[in-house]
Amino acid sequence: MKSFTSFSDIADLSSLVQDALACKKAPLSFSSLGQHKTLVMLFFNPSLRTRLSTEKAALNLGMQVISMNADQGWNLEFEDGAIMNAGSAEHVREAAAVISQYADVIGIRTFPSLKDRDKDYADQVLNSFLRYARVPVISLESAIRHPLQSLTDVLTVEEYKKTSRPKVVLTWAPHPRALPQAVPNSFVEWMRHAGVDLLITHPQGYELAPEFAAGIPVEYDQNKALEGADFVYAKNWSSYLQYGQILNQDPDWQITRQKMERTNDARFMHCLPVRRNVIVEDAVLDSASSVVIEQAGNRTYAAMAVLKSILTNAL
């Protein structure tokens, strides 16, 4: 693996998942692999789980870590040919090249505007660093994908599945803010390769981008979709078709204990942070069926597997 920004960057999903599980069993067994190597993480959007879990993963591998809140006063220019006589003091061409002299791996976390769909889906910030960096780049979430989260989700399903091909339901849930499609996009992208029966359920108007969801069945009746599910993954996203808009805040889409009774004793999953009693009620989130804490814990081992692959390739 040279860089890690989407599913297409990996050679074999099963091998990567097994490597993550091996890291989980013995997290310090590879502590010499990253010795004298540095991970630089740039956060153009704040983070809790991604930041801490990736830093922990790097430390477990013996790496040094430098983190920068790139959204705080560091205005980069990303347009080629720009006349830089306004707010941006540095172009990504120089920034990426310079950081590459300080880092062996660069991690980038960005966030969409939710105003200009074409620009967001061009993933300009991430792709600019991929173009101009001279070392491997890892996506810590981009405008349209969150591959570290999705690898974690596959790992968690693998750990908790009770059948060889479980039914996994990705369900939209209400939220007071407009949220990006990055997590559901990436979840669908990875789960279609994970040996599961994937079903998406959401209100009309919340169809995901065809490049991610094409061929995946959609059920607009949430109760029907949940029947027989082995895993229920709840997540809000704003509209792709009417880009960035909130079209529905119907509280009936919240995941409740009554709805979970329709499932095959399903595990409840969410990437966190989660709005209690908006996305999911306490009775589900605090129940034995919820694996959201374990899921978050797996973020470290997913990141370890990715960094381990990149470091091994670089040796």
Secondary structure, 3 states (H helix, E strand, C coil): CCCECCHHHCCCHHHHHHHHHHHHHCCCCCCCCCCCCEEEEEECCCCCHHHHHHHHHHHHCCCEEEEECCCCCCCEECCCCCCCCCCCCEEHHHHHHHHHHHCCEEEEECCCCCCCHHHHHCCHHHHHHHHHCCCCEEECCCCCCCHHHHHHHHHHHHHHCCCCCCEEEEEECCCCCCCCCHHHHHHHHHHCCCCCEEEEECCCCCCCCHHHHCCCCEECCHHHHHCCCCEEEEECCCCCCCCCCCCCCCHHHCECHHHHCCCCCCEEECCCCCCECCCECHHHHCCCCECHHHHHHHHHHHHHHHHHHHHHHHC
